[in-house]
Amino acid sequence: MCAKFEMCSSVRGYHVYKDIWTAEIGDQLQCVRQPDNKLDRKAVAVLYQSVIVGHVPREHAKVFSFFIARGGKISAIVVGPQENNGNGLEVPCVYKLEGNPADVAKLHELLN
């Protein structure tokens, strides 16, 4: 059995990757753990066509990383144009989390 949860957020770090990806509304993205990231072992990279194009916001990364490690799947869809919210360029998106119902319920509790 599988449960789903969606949340609005953003892809951070777009300013670093904008030369290799032009974000467009509707782009489908995937999230993967990045335990070898020297700045944050709980980092979660966001990929477009298997290429890193940003990261999950740090405030969500620890929870997302744990969820993925437990077998959960996280994807995202771009829902707006790039914007600068004081943390560099970000791309608005909706993250879609799918996995074990108990894990999804805990995620919902932690992220709301």
Secondary structure, 3 states (H helix, E strand, C coil): CCEEEEEEEEEECHHHHCCCCCCCCCCEEEEEECCCCCCCCCCEEEEECCEEEEECCHHHHHHHHHHHHCCCEEEEEECCCCEECCCCEEEEEEEEEEECHHHHHHHHHHHC
